[in-house]
Amino acid sequence: MKFAFICDTFFRKKVANCLVNGEVPNHDIITITASEYLQSGELPEGIAGVIIEKGTWQKSFSMFRYFRLLPQLETQKIAFVASSHDTELKGRAGMKGKEFIIPNNIVAEDASAQLTRLTELPLPAFTHPKSKAVA
């Protein structure tokens, strides 16, 4: 399965190398920065879900909302990479305790199992209150 991994360069040192380098067995990881996503306005085609590093999300959430990219993200299965004790996410209060969190120090085999589990989940029902689909 193919996943988009949104992670800014500054935060990559905090994330497991298997995710940053796309070395997760049975899964194809396409790493992009938030700036690249904002510029293109599109996620890679044919992805099974989106992985977002928590610091990148916190820093870029307002821009995603401003440029109306939240609806595109909210129609994807989303996993956040964060330390297990720090899972407060900007703009996601409605999902508190229900977010799919991948530990930032995960090893490749466990990452593969987590991503497989993510693909088996139903599509999210959460939408940000200020998120509006563009017609």
C-alpha positions as CSV (number, residue, x, y, z in Angstrom):
1,M,0.0,0.0,0.0
2,K,1.1,3.5,-0.7
3,F,1.1,6.3,1.9
4,A,1.9,10.0,1.8
5,F,4.1,11.1,4.8
6,I,3.9,14.8,5.4
7,C,6.9,15.8,7.5
8,D,8.9,19.0,7.4
9,T,12.7,18.6,7.3
10,F,13.2,20.2,10.7
11,F,11.0,17.5,12.4
12,R,12.6,14.5,10.5
13,K,15.3,14.0,13.2
14,K,12.5,13.2,15.7
15,V,10.9,10.5,13.6
16,A,12.0,6.9,13.1
17,N,14.3,6.5,10.1
18,C,12.1,3.7,8.6
19,L,9.3,6.3,8.0
20,V,11.6,9.1,6.8
21,N,13.5,6.8,4.4
22,G,10.4,4.9,3.3
23,E,11.8,1.6,4.5
24,V,8.6,0.0,5.8
25,P,8.1,-3.6,4.6
26,N,5.0,-4.1,2.3
27,H,4.3,-0.3,2.1
28,D,5.4,2.5,-0.1
29,I,6.0,5.8,1.7
30,I,6.2,9.0,-0.2
31,T,7.6,11.7,2.0
32,I,6.6,15.3,1.2
33,T,6.9,18.5,3.2
34,A,4.0,20.7,4.2
35,S,5.3,23.4,1.8
36,E,5.3,20.9,-1.1
37,Y,1.7,19.9,-0.2
38,L,0.6,23.6,0.1
39,Q,2.2,24.4,-3.3
40,S,0.8,21.5,-5.2
41,G,-2.6,21.4,-3.4
42,E,-2.8,17.7,-4.0
43,L,-1.8,14.5,-2.3
44,P,-0.1,11.8,-4.4
45,E,-2.4,9.6,-6.4
46,G,-3.4,6.2,-5.3
47,I,-2.6,6.5,-1.6
48,A,-4.2,4.4,1.1
49,G,-3.8,7.1,3.7
50,V,-1.8,9.9,5.1
51,I,0.8,9.9,7.8
52,I,1.5,13.3,9.4
53,E,4.3,14.2,11.8
54,K,2.7,16.0,14.8
55,G,5.0,19.0,14.8
56,T,4.4,19.5,11.1
57,W,0.6,19.3,11.7
58,Q,0.8,21.8,14.6
59,K,2.8,24.2,12.5
60,S,0.9,23.9,9.2
61,F,-2.7,23.3,10.4
62,S,-3.8,26.9,9.9
63,M,-2.3,27.0,6.4
64,F,-4.0,23.8,5.5
65,R,-7.3,25.4,6.6
66,Y,-6.6,28.7,4.9
67,F,-5.9,27.1,1.6
68,R,-8.9,24.7,1.9
69,L,-6.8,21.6,2.1
70,L,-8.5,20.2,5.2
71,P,-11.4,18.6,3.3
72,Q,-8.9,16.7,1.2
73,L,-7.1,15.5,4.3
74,E,-10.3,14.6,6.1
75,T,-11.4,12.2,3.4
76,Q,-8.2,10.2,4.0
77,K,-7.3,7.7,6.7
78,I,-4.9,9.7,8.8
79,A,-2.2,8.6,11.2
80,F,-0.2,11.0,13.3
81,V,3.4,10.3,14.3
82,A,4.0,11.5,17.9
83,S,5.4,10.5,21.2
84,S,2.8,8.5,23.0
85,H,2.4,11.0,25.9
86,D,2.0,14.1,23.7
87,T,-1.1,13.7,21.5
88,E,-2.9,17.0,21.7
89,L,-3.5,18.0,18.1
90,K,-4.5,21.4,16.8
91,G,-8.0,21.5,15.3
92,R,-8.7,17.9,16.2
93,A,-10.4,18.3,19.6
94,G,-13.4,16.3,18.3
95,M,-11.2,13.3,17.8
96,K,-9.4,13.5,21.2
97,G,-8.6,10.0,22.3
98,K,-9.6,8.5,18.9
99,E,-6.6,9.5,16.8
100,F,-4.5,6.9,15.2
101,I,-1.1,7.5,16.7
102,I,2.2,5.9,15.5
103,P,5.0,6.2,18.0
104,N,7.9,8.4,16.7
105,N,10.5,5.7,17.6
106,I,8.7,2.8,15.9
107,V,10.7,0.1,14.1
108,A,10.1,-0.9,10.5
109,E,8.2,-4.2,11.2
110,D,5.9,-2.5,13.8
111,A,5.3,0.4,11.4
112,S,4.2,-2.1,8.7
113,A,1.7,-3.7,11.1
114,Q,0.4,-0.3,12.2
115,L,-0.1,0.9,8.6
116,T,-1.8,-2.3,7.7
117,R,-4.1,-1.8,10.6
118,L,-4.8,1.8,9.5
119,T,-5.9,0.6,6.0
120,E,-8.5,-1.7,7.7
121,L,-10.2,1.2,9.6
122,P,-13.3,2.9,8.1
123,L,-12.9,6.3,6.6
124,P,-13.0,9.0,9.2
125,A,-16.3,10.7,10.1
126,F,-14.6,13.8,11.6
127,T,-14.6,17.1,9.8
128,H,-13.2,20.3,11.2
129,P,-16.0,22.8,11.9
130,K,-14.4,25.5,9.8
131,S,-13.5,23.1,7.0
132,K,-15.6,23.6,3.9
133,A,-15.4,21.6,0.7
134,V,-14.7,23.7,-2.4
135,A,-17.2,23.2,-5.1
